[in-house]
Amino acid sequence: MMAGLRRNEIDKLEWSAFDWAKGMISIQTTKYFTPKSEGSGGDVEIDPEVIELFRGFKARATGSFVVESNIAARPEVGYSHYRCQKHFDALAIWLREHGVTGARPLHTLRKEYGSQVCAKHGIWAASRALRHSDIAITSQHYLDKRQSMVVGLGRLLAQPKNVVSIAGDIERSKHGNSLRNSKKN
């Protein structure tokens, strides 16, 4: 949620990927990990508070991977192998219990990250942050429209408050006459 990483990136993320001074995580080919596509590697900027949180986790780490597991990485296999599958399953259950209803709750967090970046910085920044090779992927699959997309120029067509419309005068006049007539009866 805080960095928009893919499941395999999380699973194989090593402490050496952190640039503590710049507040970045570098997603690059390693001994255990190959990015999803040629363009999906790159640096991911993260909030200073998140960097500090991970700095604390690093101080207690017992291995080279950020998420520790008793399962060894298997870079040689030809299928998706996750060292942290048990952790991912537990997280999916927790997310569902807390309102994340998508079929792939962990991926829902990545989509939310992209939507938040888009809302704050625009679709180009979201595409870059998600490390998509094409902005069309970002637009079609990752972003939720959460805010109004109007520019607000319609207010220029609104009648000033100090001008009363003729139609409004006629309606008030009719109401006024009907009120006077009802008082007479």
C-alpha positions as CSV (number, residue, x, y, z in Angstrom):
1,M,0.0,0.0,0.0
2,M,2.8,2.4,0.8
3,A,5.0,1.5,-2.2
4,G,2.8,-0.2,-4.7
5,L,5.0,-3.3,-5.0
6,R,3.9,-6.4,-6.8
7,R,3.6,-9.7,-4.9
8,N,6.9,-11.1,-6.3
9,E,8.7,-7.9,-5.6
10,I,7.6,-8.0,-2.0
11,D,8.5,-11.7,-1.7
12,K,12.1,-11.3,-3.1
13,L,12.8,-7.8,-1.8
14,E,16.2,-7.6,-0.1
15,W,17.5,-4.9,2.3
16,S,20.1,-4.0,-0.2
17,A,17.3,-2.5,-2.4
18,F,16.8,0.4,0.0
19,D,18.5,3.7,-0.5
20,W,18.0,5.1,3.0
21,A,19.3,8.6,2.2
22,K,17.1,9.1,-0.9
23,G,14.0,7.4,0.5
24,M,13.8,4.9,-2.3
25,I,13.5,1.2,-3.0
26,S,15.2,0.0,-6.2
27,I,13.4,-2.8,-8.0
28,Q,16.1,-4.5,-10.1
29,T,17.3,-7.9,-11.2
30,T,19.0,-9.8,-8.4
31,K,20.2,-13.3,-7.7
32,Y,16.7,-14.2,-6.6
33,F,14.5,-11.8,-8.6
34,T,13.8,-10.7,-12.1
35,P,11.3,-7.9,-12.8
36,K,8.0,-8.7,-14.5
37,S,9.0,-7.0,-17.7
38,E,11.9,-5.0,-19.1
39,G,10.3,-1.7,-18.1
40,S,9.0,-2.7,-14.7
41,G,12.2,-2.3,-12.8
42,G,13.1,1.1,-11.3
43,D,13.1,3.2,-8.2
44,V,10.1,3.6,-6.0
45,E,10.0,6.7,-3.8
46,I,8.5,6.2,-0.4
47,D,7.4,8.5,2.4
48,P,10.0,9.4,5.1
49,E,7.8,7.9,7.8
50,V,7.8,4.6,5.9
51,I,11.6,4.7,5.4
52,E,12.0,5.2,9.2
53,L,9.6,2.2,9.9
54,F,11.7,0.0,7.6
55,R,14.9,1.3,9.2
56,G,13.6,-0.1,12.5
57,F,12.6,-3.4,10.9
58,K,16.1,-3.6,9.3
59,A,17.7,-3.2,12.8
60,R,16.0,-6.4,13.9
61,A,16.4,-8.4,10.6
62,T,18.1,-11.8,10.7
63,G,18.5,-12.2,7.0
64,S,18.9,-10.4,3.7
65,F,15.1,-10.5,2.8
66,V,12.8,-7.8,4.1
67,V,10.0,-10.3,4.7
68,E,11.5,-13.2,6.5
69,S,10.4,-16.8,5.7
70,N,11.6,-20.3,6.5
71,I,11.0,-21.1,2.8
72,A,14.0,-20.6,0.5
73,A,13.8,-18.6,-2.7
74,R,13.8,-20.7,-5.8
75,P,14.8,-18.5,-8.7
76,E,15.5,-21.5,-11.0
77,V,11.9,-22.7,-11.1
78,G,9.7,-21.9,-14.1
79,Y,6.6,-21.0,-12.1
80,S,5.6,-18.4,-9.6
81,H,7.1,-19.5,-6.3
82,Y,6.5,-17.3,-3.3
83,R,8.7,-17.8,-0.2
84,C,6.1,-15.8,1.8
85,Q,2.9,-17.5,0.6
86,K,1.9,-18.2,4.2
87,H,2.2,-14.5,5.0
88,F,0.3,-13.5,1.9
89,D,-2.5,-15.8,2.8
90,A,-2.7,-14.4,6.3
91,L,-2.7,-10.9,5.0
92,A,-5.4,-11.7,2.5
93,I,-7.7,-13.0,5.2
94,W,-7.0,-9.9,7.4
95,L,-7.7,-7.6,4.5
96,R,-11.0,-9.3,3.7
97,E,-12.0,-9.1,7.3
98,H,-11.3,-5.4,7.1
99,G,-13.4,-4.6,4.0
100,V,-11.1,-5.3,1.0
101,T,-13.5,-7.3,-1.2
102,G,-11.5,-7.8,-4.4
103,A,-10.5,-11.3,-5.6
104,R,-6.9,-10.4,-5.1
105,P,-6.7,-8.3,-1.9
106,L,-2.9,-7.8,-2.1
107,H,-3.2,-6.5,-5.7
108,T,-6.1,-4.2,-4.5
109,L,-3.5,-2.5,-2.3
110,R,-1.3,-1.9,-5.3
111,K,-4.3,-0.4,-7.2
112,E,-5.1,1.8,-4.3
113,Y,-1.5,3.1,-4.2
114,G,-1.8,3.9,-7.9
115,S,-5.1,5.7,-7.4
116,Q,-3.7,7.8,-4.6
117,V,-0.7,8.8,-6.6
118,C,-2.9,9.6,-9.5
119,A,-5.3,11.8,-7.4
120,K,-2.4,13.7,-6.0
121,H,0.1,13.9,-8.9
122,G,-1.8,12.8,-12.1
123,I,-1.9,9.7,-14.2
124,W,1.6,10.1,-15.6
125,A,3.1,10.1,-12.1
126,A,0.9,7.0,-11.2
127,S,2.1,5.1,-14.3
128,R,5.7,5.9,-13.4
129,A,5.2,5.0,-9.7
130,L,3.6,1.7,-10.7
131,R,6.4,1.1,-13.2
132,H,4.1,0.4,-16.1
133,S,5.6,0.3,-19.6
134,D,2.5,2.0,-21.1
135,I,0.2,4.6,-19.5
136,A,-2.8,2.8,-21.1
137,I,-2.3,-0.1,-18.6
138,T,-2.4,2.4,-15.7
139,S,-5.6,4.0,-17.1
140,Q,-7.5,0.8,-17.9
141,H,-6.7,-1.4,-15.0
142,Y,-5.4,0.5,-12.0
143,L,-7.1,3.8,-11.4
144,D,-10.5,4.4,-9.7
145,K,-12.3,7.7,-10.5
146,R,-12.9,9.1,-7.1
147,Q,-13.3,12.8,-7.6
148,S,-15.2,15.1,-9.9
149,M,-13.5,15.6,-13.3
150,V,-15.1,18.9,-14.1
151,V,-13.0,22.1,-14.4
152,G,-15.5,24.4,-12.7
153,L,-16.1,26.8,-15.6
154,G,-19.8,26.2,-15.4
155,R,-19.9,28.8,-12.6
156,L,-19.3,31.4,-15.2
157,L,-22.8,30.7,-16.6
158,A,-24.5,31.1,-13.2
159,Q,-26.6,34.2,-12.8
160,P,-25.2,36.7,-10.3
161,K,-27.0,36.7,-7.0
162,N,-27.9,40.4,-7.3
163,V,-29.9,39.8,-10.5
164,V,-33.5,38.4,-10.3
165,S,-34.8,36.5,-13.3
166,I,-38.0,37.6,-14.9
167,A,-39.3,34.0,-14.7
168,G,-38.6,34.1,-10.9
169,D,-40.6,37.4,-10.6
170,I,-43.6,35.9,-12.4
171,E,-43.6,32.9,-10.1
172,R,-43.3,35.0,-7.0
173,S,-46.0,37.2,-8.2
174,K,-48.3,34.2,-8.8
175,H,-47.6,32.9,-5.3
176,G,-48.0,36.3,-3.8
177,N,-51.5,36.7,-5.5
178,S,-52.6,33.3,-4.4
179,L,-51.4,34.0,-0.8
180,R,-53.4,37.3,-0.8
181,N,-56.5,35.6,-2.2
182,S,-56.3,32.9,0.4
183,K,-56.1,35.5,3.2
184,K,-59.2,37.2,1.9
185,N,-61.2,33.9,2.0
